[in-house]
Amino acid sequence: MATTSRIGGTNVTTAAAARWSASMLASFAASQIGGAIMAVVLGAIYVTAFHTQLLQPLNIIASYRYGEPAIYSLHAMGYAWAFAFHLAVCAAWGIVYGLLATSLRVDASKWAPVALGVAIGLASQIVDINLVTPVLMVNLHGHNLWAENVPTWVSWVGHLAFGLGFATFPVMFRSLWLRWSGRGDLLRDDPRIR
């Protein structure tokens, strides 16, 4: 008689598919939370340290599309575009996080989701701001508006805050995985699902 492998009382195939799906959705949601945290942190820094308006970071993000005039004045659609662009970039990093989190099984550790989030936040600074932005800004506008308007330490702190937003991943992941694998009867920390 053939037996079916089970994880926490659920068929392995079902559990694995549910794990990947839950991981990707939780990663996306965590990336959006991290993006919102980053926006709030940057806004707070600009208000307190530089005495600008709260939305100044969105003005700077909007300069990717609208150029230097966006730094000084921006219309409502410009703010909407800047926030959507910011969250879209965060979502792309959320996909990277989800693929790594599932492959590395970071949910099995208490600190691994946070450590991976910090690594993703710092990688987003290095890739997006240090590598892509200078080339993109110079090609679009002739000079790097981000570097001219965002001190290096502020950019690093903002991206670190983004990475720390992935600390929300484990709670969302566990709840989704249990529900989608047909084990909604178990609590997130049940030892049978380790």
Disulfide bonds with the S-S distance in Angstrom:
none
